[in-house]
């Protein structure tokens, strides 16, 4: 059974670069990858915060948030 990886971003250049380089490098045999654009899908902000996402881009693997770089604080997306 595959684990889920969720890549949260806001569409900024830092986020797009992280998506192209990191999210696409995740082993699809181990993880089902979902990409969530929080700039256009604000209904998922609370979910992201529940995983501990403080800024984007961020990757959630096995329920733990990993902040990749500081593109935008989660509060700026509200």
N, C-alpha and C positions, 0 to 999 in steps of 0.2 A: 504494500500500500504506500502510495506517495504521500510525502508531507507537503504542506502548502507553504509557498513563499509569496509574500505580498510586497510589491514594490510601490511605495507611495511617493508621488511627486506632484509638482505644481506647474510643470511646463516651462520652467525657466531654463536657460542654457546649461546650468550646472546639473539640473535634473535630467535633461535630455541626454547629456553626455553620460551620466551615471546609468541611465536606462540602457543606452546602446552598448555600454561596456560591461556593466555588472549584471544586470538582469538577464541579458542574453547569454551570459557565461555560466549561468546556473545549470547544473546537470538535470536535463528534463527526465531522466530515468529515475531520479530521486525526488524531484520537486515539481509540483504543479505550480507554475508561476502566474500570478495575477498582477496586472499593472493597474493602479488606481490613480487617476489624475484628480487630485483634491481641489484643484482650481476650478474644475468644471463639475465635480461631483462632491459638493460640500456635505451631502448627506452621510458621507463616510468619515467625516472628521472625528466624530465621537468614537467610532470604531478604532481609528488610528491612535487616538489618545489613550484608549483602553489598552493598547499594546505597548504604550510608553513612548510613542512617537512625539518628539518635541520640535522637530524641524524636518524639512524635506530637502533633498531626497533621503529616504530611509527604507530599509529593507527589513521586513519581519520574517524571521525564520523560526519555525517551531515555537511561535508565540513570543519571541524575544526581539525587540527593536534594535537595529544596528543603524546608527546615523553615519551616513557616508560622507557628507560635506554639508556646510551650512548654505543652503540656497535661499530658504525662507523659513521663518518661525511659524509654527502651527497657528498661532494667534493671528498672523497676518492674512491667513486664508479665510477668516470668518467674514 
